[in-house]
């Protein structure tokens, strides 16, 4: 394990002390747990939109859905002026 020095605001230090006391753990253990959870959350933040798009693609594959073949050429028309409520 490596030693790291960290500066924290007084309010955070107070929260840290209260949490460590309430959980009967050392401050170091509480910090390690918080960092692990925080790093995991931050790592997922950057990929959340990509994961959402992949889930949408999976739904499309599952239901054998296909979009227009000229979608990239006529994107503006499809997005802003096409009435998608009508079947063609």
C-alpha positions as CSV (number, residue, x, y, z in Angstrom):
1,X,0.0,0.0,0.0
2,X,1.3,3.5,-0.8
3,X,1.1,6.5,1.4
4,X,-0.6,9.6,0.0
5,X,-1.1,13.0,1.5
6,X,-4.4,14.7,0.9
7,X,-5.7,18.2,1.7
8,X,-9.4,18.4,2.5
9,X,-11.7,21.2,3.5
10,X,-12.6,21.3,7.2
11,X,-16.3,20.4,6.5
12,X,-15.2,17.2,4.7
13,X,-12.8,16.4,7.5
14,X,-15.7,16.6,10.0
15,X,-17.9,14.4,7.8
16,X,-15.0,11.9,7.5
17,X,-14.5,11.9,11.3
18,X,-18.3,11.3,11.9
19,X,-18.5,8.6,9.3
20,X,-15.4,6.8,10.6
21,X,-16.7,6.9,14.2
22,X,-20.3,5.8,13.2
23,X,-18.9,2.8,11.2
24,X,-16.2,2.1,13.8
25,X,-13.6,2.2,11.1
26,X,-10.4,4.2,10.6
27,X,-10.4,7.4,8.6
28,X,-8.1,5.8,6.2
29,X,-10.5,2.9,5.5
30,X,-13.4,5.3,5.0
31,X,-11.3,7.3,2.6
32,X,-10.3,4.2,0.6
33,X,-13.9,3.1,0.4
34,X,-15.1,6.5,-0.7
35,X,-12.3,6.8,-3.3
36,X,-13.1,3.3,-4.7
37,X,-16.8,4.1,-5.1
38,X,-16.1,7.6,-6.4
39,X,-13.5,6.3,-9.0
40,X,-16.0,3.7,-10.2
41,X,-18.7,6.3,-10.6
42,X,-16.4,8.7,-12.4
43,X,-15.2,6.0,-14.7
44,X,-18.8,5.1,-15.7
45,X,-19.7,8.8,-16.3
46,X,-17.6,9.1,-19.4
47,X,-19.1,6.0,-21.0
48,X,-22.8,6.5,-19.9
49,X,-24.0,8.0,-23.3
50,X,-22.1,5.4,-25.3
51,X,-23.6,2.6,-23.1
52,X,-27.1,4.1,-23.7
53,X,-26.6,4.1,-27.5
54,X,-25.4,0.5,-27.3
55,X,-28.5,-0.5,-25.4
56,X,-30.7,1.2,-28.0
57,X,-28.8,-0.7,-30.7
58,X,-29.4,-4.0,-28.9
59,X,-33.2,-3.2,-28.7
60,X,-33.2,-2.5,-32.5
61,X,-31.4,-5.8,-33.2
62,X,-33.7,-7.8,-30.9
63,X,-36.8,-6.5,-32.7
64,X,-35.2,-6.5,-36.1
65,X,-35.7,-2.7,-36.6
66,X,-34.1,-0.8,-39.4
67,X,-33.8,2.9,-40.1
68,X,-33.8,4.6,-43.5
69,X,-30.9,3.7,-45.7
70,X,-30.3,7.3,-46.6
71,X,-30.4,8.5,-43.0
72,X,-27.0,10.3,-43.1
73,X,-27.8,12.1,-46.3
74,X,-31.3,13.3,-45.3
75,X,-30.8,13.5,-41.5
76,X,-32.2,17.1,-41.2
77,X,-35.3,16.2,-43.2
78,X,-35.9,13.0,-41.1
79,X,-35.3,14.8,-37.8
80,X,-37.2,18.0,-38.4
81,X,-39.9,17.6,-41.1
82,X,-40.8,14.0,-41.5
83,X,-44.1,12.8,-39.9
84,X,-43.0,9.5,-38.3
85,X,-46.5,8.7,-37.1
86,X,-47.4,7.6,-40.7
87,X,-46.2,4.3,-42.1
88,X,-44.7,4.4,-45.5
